[in-house]
Amino acid sequence: MTDARGDGRPLRRLVVLRHAKSAWPEGVADHERPLSGRGRRDAPAAGRALAEGDCLPDVALCSTARRARETWDLASAQWGTPPPVRFDPRLYAAGAPALLAVVREAPPEAGTVLLVGHNPGLEQLVLDLAGDGLDDTLDRLRTKFPTSAVAVLAWHGARWRDLAPGAAVLTDLTVPRGARP
């Protein structure tokens, strides 16, 4: 998809999904913490929200932490055919610069990339990349980027490796929640 405002460069979207709510079982290492009951309800809701918002990714980049992998599994199960996913250990507990470095490695043919990971790095990445936001999305993000939150950034660029701070527009911010039993 191209747009004249992008001087012929394709419109790309980075969809940032914070993992769903995790449990804190005693004696379990942080990397291995599973989703809580609420997280297991919210992750599929995030997947449905991505489908309903026409934000299905061409490729996904996911932290290796158990709660992120479980979020990916439950969210992507809501789609007909999930895209390829790369579980990358660099995304676990990463700051914004490290996250951006991984995103810049996305395949050039991917129009929409999904990034599943952790705060505070995800929130900072979105704030760094967003030169602007629609409506009050940036103000809402600065207030809180809770578990299961989905931020959608759009930008015009020929290659993911050219994505730079301030180059994108934050077009959407939602916090999907699953129904309580």
C-alpha positions as CSV (number, residue, x, y, z in Angstrom):
1,M,0.0,0.0,0.0
2,T,1.4,3.4,-0.9
3,D,0.1,6.9,-0.2
4,A,0.9,10.2,-2.0
5,R,1.7,11.9,1.3
6,G,4.5,9.4,1.7
7,D,6.1,10.4,-1.6
8,G,5.5,6.9,-3.0
9,R,7.0,5.2,0.0
10,P,4.8,2.4,1.4
11,L,2.7,2.9,4.5
12,R,4.0,0.7,7.2
13,R,2.5,-0.1,10.6
14,L,4.2,-1.2,13.8
15,V,1.7,-2.8,16.2
16,V,3.0,-2.9,19.7
17,L,1.3,-5.3,22.1
18,R,2.3,-5.4,25.8
19,H,2.0,-8.9,27.2
20,A,-1.2,-9.7,29.0
21,K,-1.4,-9.7,32.8
22,S,1.0,-12.2,34.4
23,A,0.9,-14.2,37.5
24,W,3.5,-14.0,40.3
25,P,4.0,-17.6,41.5
26,E,6.4,-18.0,44.3
27,G,9.7,-19.5,43.3
28,V,9.3,-18.9,39.6
29,A,11.9,-16.9,37.8
30,D,10.7,-13.7,36.1
31,H,11.3,-15.0,32.6
32,E,9.1,-18.0,33.3
33,R,6.1,-16.3,34.9
34,P,2.9,-17.4,33.2
35,L,-0.2,-15.4,32.4
36,S,-2.8,-15.0,35.2
37,G,-6.5,-15.8,34.7
38,R,-7.1,-12.3,33.6
39,G,-4.2,-12.4,31.2
40,R,-5.6,-15.6,29.7
41,R,-8.9,-13.8,29.1
42,D,-7.3,-10.5,27.8
43,A,-4.8,-12.0,25.3
44,P,-7.5,-13.5,23.1
45,A,-9.4,-10.1,23.3
46,A,-6.3,-8.4,22.0
47,G,-6.1,-10.8,19.1
48,R,-9.8,-10.1,18.3
49,A,-9.2,-6.4,18.5
50,L,-6.3,-6.6,16.0
51,A,-8.5,-8.6,13.6
52,E,-11.4,-6.2,14.0
53,G,-9.1,-3.2,13.5
54,D,-7.6,-4.6,10.4
55,C,-4.2,-4.7,12.0
56,L,-3.2,-8.3,11.4
57,P,0.6,-8.5,11.1
58,D,2.7,-9.9,8.2
59,V,5.3,-11.0,10.8
60,A,5.5,-11.0,14.6
61,L,8.5,-10.4,16.8
62,C,8.0,-11.8,20.3
63,S,9.9,-11.9,23.6
64,T,11.0,-15.3,24.8
65,A,9.5,-14.7,28.2
66,R,6.7,-17.2,28.9
67,R,4.0,-14.5,29.5
68,A,4.8,-12.9,26.1
69,R,4.8,-16.3,24.3
70,E,1.5,-17.2,25.9
71,T,0.1,-13.8,24.9
72,W,1.2,-14.4,21.3
73,D,-0.3,-17.9,21.3
74,L,-3.7,-16.8,22.6
75,A,-3.9,-13.6,20.5
76,S,-2.8,-15.2,17.3
77,A,-5.2,-18.2,17.8
78,Q,-8.0,-15.6,17.1
79,W,-6.9,-15.3,13.4
80,G,-7.4,-17.7,10.5
81,T,-3.7,-18.2,9.8
82,P,-1.2,-16.6,12.1
83,P,1.9,-15.0,10.4
84,P,5.4,-16.2,11.0
85,V,6.7,-15.4,14.5
86,R,10.3,-14.9,15.6
87,F,10.9,-15.4,19.3
88,D,13.8,-13.1,20.1
89,P,15.6,-13.2,23.4
90,R,16.8,-9.6,22.9
91,L,13.2,-8.4,23.4
92,Y,13.1,-9.6,27.0
93,A,13.4,-6.7,29.4
94,A,14.8,-4.6,26.6
95,G,14.9,-0.8,26.5
96,A,13.6,1.3,23.6
97,P,17.0,1.4,21.6
98,A,17.3,-2.4,21.7
99,L,13.6,-2.9,20.7
100,L,14.1,-0.5,17.8
101,A,17.2,-2.4,16.7
102,V,15.1,-5.6,16.5
103,V,12.3,-3.9,14.6
104,R,14.7,-2.5,12.1
105,E,15.6,-6.2,11.2
106,A,12.0,-6.9,10.1
107,P,11.7,-8.2,6.6
108,P,11.3,-5.4,4.0
109,E,8.3,-7.1,2.5
110,A,6.4,-6.9,5.8
111,G,3.9,-4.0,5.7
112,T,2.7,-4.6,9.3
113,V,4.9,-5.9,12.1
114,L,3.7,-6.9,15.5
115,L,6.0,-6.5,18.5
116,V,5.1,-8.4,21.7
117,G,7.0,-7.5,24.8
118,H,7.3,-5.7,28.1
119,N,7.2,-2.4,29.8
120,P,8.8,0.0,30.4
121,G,10.7,-0.5,27.1
122,L,7.6,-0.8,24.9
123,E,6.0,2.4,26.2
124,Q,9.2,4.3,25.7
125,L,9.6,2.9,22.2
126,V,6.1,4.1,21.2
127,L,6.7,7.5,22.7
128,D,10.1,7.8,21.0
129,L,8.8,6.8,17.5
130,A,5.6,8.9,17.7
131,G,6.2,12.3,16.3
132,D,2.5,12.9,16.6
133,G,-0.6,11.2,17.7
134,L,-4.2,11.2,16.5
135,D,-6.8,12.7,19.0
136,D,-5.5,12.2,22.5
137,T,-3.6,9.0,22.0
138,L,-0.2,10.3,23.0
139,D,-1.6,11.8,26.2
140,R,-3.4,8.5,27.1
141,L,-0.1,6.6,26.4
142,R,1.9,8.9,28.7
143,T,-0.7,8.3,31.5
144,K,-0.4,4.5,31.3
145,F,0.4,1.6,28.9
146,P,-1.2,-1.3,30.7
147,T,-1.0,-5.0,30.2
148,S,-2.7,-6.1,26.9
149,A,-2.5,-2.6,25.5
150,V,-2.1,-2.3,21.8
151,A,-0.5,0.8,20.2
152,V,-0.5,1.2,16.4
153,L,2.2,3.4,14.8
154,A,2.1,4.3,11.1
155,W,4.9,5.7,9.0
156,H,6.1,5.9,5.4
157,G,9.3,4.1,4.7
158,A,10.9,1.9,2.1
159,R,12.7,-0.2,4.7
160,W,12.2,-1.1,8.3
161,R,15.8,-0.3,9.0
162,D,15.0,3.4,8.3
163,L,12.5,3.7,11.1
164,A,13.6,6.5,13.3
165,P,12.4,8.4,16.4
166,G,9.7,10.9,15.6
167,A,9.0,9.3,12.2
168,A,5.7,7.7,13.0
169,V,2.2,8.7,14.0
170,L,0.4,7.0,16.8
171,T,-2.9,6.1,15.1
172,D,-4.5,4.0,17.8
173,L,-4.2,2.9,21.4
174,T,-6.6,0.3,22.8
175,V,-6.7,-1.9,25.9
176,P,-8.7,-5.0,25.0
177,R,-10.2,-6.8,27.9
178,G,-11.8,-10.3,28.0
179,A,-15.1,-11.0,29.6
180,R,-15.0,-12.2,33.2
181,P,-16.4,-15.7,33.8
